Each structure stands twice: as C-alpha cells, then as structure tokens.
Amino acid sequence: MLSIILSACLVADPKQCRDFKIPLDVNMDAMHCAMAAPPYFAQWAEEHPLWQIRRWKCQPNTLNDT
C-alpha cells in the first residue's frame, strides 16, 4: 500500500513546515498513485487552509508507520 506524503508550510509563517501523510485505501503502484494523487491533495488543501503544499510524493507504507 502507498501513502501520499505532503510537505506543507504555514501560510502565516512559511518557515514552519511539516509533512502530512494521506494513506490510500486502494492498492496501486507508484505511477498510478502519482496520477491519482491530485484530487487527494486538493481535498487536503481545502480542509487545511492555513497550510500551503510545497511538494508531495507517493511513498510505500512501512511497518513502522503509525
């Protein structure tokens, strides 16, 4: 399984950045994840207006993820 990892910074303080994880419920490869990701991070951006997405990537889930 893959997750979308968003790197976002606060609009009010662009030096305050962090990563956010959006787990995907469907099993897909990295290329399909990259094509399917835009609606997920668009929804995230709408739900988190104080944050601005700087970059994103698809990444496999690991056993250490919580």
C-alpha positions as CSV (number, residue, x, y, z in Angstrom):
1,M,0.0,0.0,0.0
2,L,1.1,3.6,-0.7
3,S,0.6,6.9,1.0
4,I,0.8,10.4,-0.3
5,I,3.2,12.5,1.7
6,L,2.6,16.2,1.5
7,S,5.2,18.7,2.6
8,A,3.4,21.9,3.6
9,C,4.2,25.2,5.3
10,L,2.1,27.5,7.3
11,V,0.8,30.4,5.2
12,A,1.4,32.9,8.1
13,D,4.9,31.5,8.8
14,P,6.4,29.8,5.7
15,K,9.4,28.7,7.8
16,Q,7.1,26.4,9.8
17,C,6.8,23.3,7.6
18,R,6.0,19.7,8.2
19,D,5.0,16.5,6.4
20,F,1.5,15.1,6.4
21,K,0.5,11.6,5.4
22,I,-2.6,10.7,3.4
23,P,-2.9,6.8,3.4
24,L,-4.5,5.4,0.3
25,D,-7.2,2.8,0.7
26,V,-6.5,1.2,-2.6
27,N,-3.6,-0.9,-3.7
28,M,-1.8,0.7,-6.6
29,D,1.7,1.2,-7.9
30,A,3.7,4.4,-7.7
31,M,2.8,5.5,-11.2
32,H,-0.9,5.1,-10.6
33,C,-0.5,6.9,-7.3
34,A,1.1,9.9,-8.9
35,M,-1.8,10.1,-11.4
36,A,-4.4,9.6,-8.7
37,A,-2.9,12.0,-6.1
38,P,-4.1,15.5,-7.3
39,P,-7.7,15.1,-6.0
40,Y,-6.4,13.8,-2.7
41,F,-4.1,16.8,-2.0
42,A,-6.6,19.2,-3.4
43,Q,-9.1,18.0,-0.8
44,W,-6.5,18.2,1.9
45,A,-5.6,21.8,0.9
46,E,-9.3,22.7,1.1
47,E,-9.6,21.2,4.5
48,H,-6.3,22.9,5.8
49,P,-6.5,26.5,4.5
50,L,-3.7,27.6,6.9
51,W,-1.2,25.4,5.2
52,Q,0.3,25.6,1.7
53,I,1.6,22.5,0.0
54,R,5.2,22.9,-1.2
55,R,5.7,19.4,-2.6
56,W,4.3,15.9,-2.5
57,K,5.3,12.3,-3.3
58,C,3.9,8.8,-3.2
59,Q,5.6,6.5,-0.7
60,P,5.1,2.9,0.4
61,N,3.7,2.4,3.8
62,T,6.1,0.7,6.2
63,L,5.6,-1.5,9.3
64,N,6.9,1.4,11.4
65,D,4.2,3.8,10.3
66,T,1.6,4.7,12.8
